[in-house]
Amino acid sequence: MKKLVFPVLFLYAFCLSVAAQERRLDSISVVAKGAILRKISGQFSFTEGPAVNKKGDIYFTDQPNDQIWKYDAKGVLSLYMDKTGRSNGLYFDHAGNLLACADENGELWSIAPDKTKTVLLDNLDGKQMNGPNDLWMDASGGIYFTDPYYQRNYWTRKQSALDGMKVYYLPKGAKQPIMAEDQMTRPNGIVGTPDGKYLYVADIGASKTYRYKIAGNGVLEGKELFVAQGADGITLDNKGNLYLSGNGVTVLDKEGKMIGHIPVPSKWVGNLCFGGRKKNILFITASESIYTLKMKVKGVE
């Protein structure tokens, strides 16, 4: 009997830990009752840039391995594409094409359903972009995107060709972007509200997240500090709450007040989005792993 004491105590402690985590998640108003953070897979090198299509299927990148993966609304995980230009952030346009921040050569791509690739942007006044990181499309088909500089081990270049890290806007059909914000240390996550009125940008380098009024055609006005916290990736739910990734997931209401923190057992949470048939599954890319969490709220992407 004595030999069983340690295993039993260990199991008891583990169960208490799991139960405590569930209580913490239940205490967050946006998380579904009884929801558990589920690890779907831990087979990747570094996951990033999730995006959801109209069916609720989620696509995400494994950037070090130059791959795009698919986690469909039925819960099936599969490799979607190899040789992706080292894609990072993804977003589905209004026609169902997958937009990708292909930072291998500082480009923006559009990937058609048949996997045909079109390069939308490959330079700024003849100079290579730093490395497009994340993006959001407005109702007119224009693309807001962040362009930080992160030195990659697969680059031959060793420094930026540009004079800073900025936020840009690429009008539909244009070959050159418009500078939308140049007062950033290192812009990263970006998302707009579904009504097209506001844009959120996380300046991870300055540990701040800002909100802007969208005046149209790449013009941002009324810059305000939304929260003194940066993020790698950000997303919104249908109640106007903002989700920041990094050390777990921080949830803020529309006034910038923290309403909860979702702990994630990985070194770093790169990004997140809502998916599934009802768009009520929070999908989290966290270093080598991906996780899901059932929510009371739904996504707006």
Beta strands, then each sheet from edge to edge (+ up, - down):
strand 1: 38-41
strand 2: 47-52
strand 3: 58-62
strand 4: 67-71
strand 5: 77-82
strand 6: 87-92
strand 7: 98-102
strand 8: 107-111
strand 9: 117-121
strand 10: 134-137
strand 11: 143-147
strand 12: 166-170
strand 13: 178-181
strand 14: 187-192
strand 15: 198-203
strand 16: 208-216
strand 17: 219-227
strand 18: 234-236
strand 19: 242-245
strand 20: 249-252
strand 21: 258-262
strand 22: 271-275
strand 23: 281-286
strand 24: 289-294
sheet 1: 1+ 24- 23+ 22-
sheet 2: 2+ 3- 4+ 5-
sheet 3: 6+ 7- 8+ 9-
sheet 4: 10+ 11- 12+ 13-
sheet 5: 14+ 15- 16+ 17-
sheet 6: 18+ 19- 20+ 21-
end
